[in-house]
Amino acid sequence: MAVSVLSIVLALGVSTAVGVFFGAYPARRVARVDPSVALRAE
């Protein structure tokens, strides 16, 4: 079985993009919330 370099690069690129999006989006949203409001909601 042969795996091409393009497949590896594409898989790494997609997984990196998904990881950055699902890590940065919630963090950015929470950063805008007032800390006292965030602690009260917990």
N, C-alpha and C positions, 0 to 999 in steps of 0.2 A: 504494500500500500504506500503510495507516494502522496506527500502533503506539499503543496506548493507554498512558496514564500508569500505570495499574494494572499493566500487564505489565512496565513498566520498573522500578517500585518492587518488585514481587514478585521479579523476577530479581536485582536488587541485594540484596534482603534474603536470598534463598536463598544467593547466592554469598558474602555476608558471613558468614552463619551457618556455612556449610561451611568457609570459610577460618579462622574463629575456632576452630571445633572441632578441625580437623586441625592447627592450629598450637599451640593451648593444651594439648590433651590429651597429646601426646608431651612437650612441654616440662615439664608438671607431673609426668609420670612420671619423667623423667630428673632433675628437681630433687630427688627423694627418694633418689636413688642416691648412695652415698658416692663422692666424687671419685676416690679411689684405685682403687676397684672399676671405675668407669667407664673410667679410663685403662688399666687392666690388660686390660679386655675388648677394647680397640681394637687 
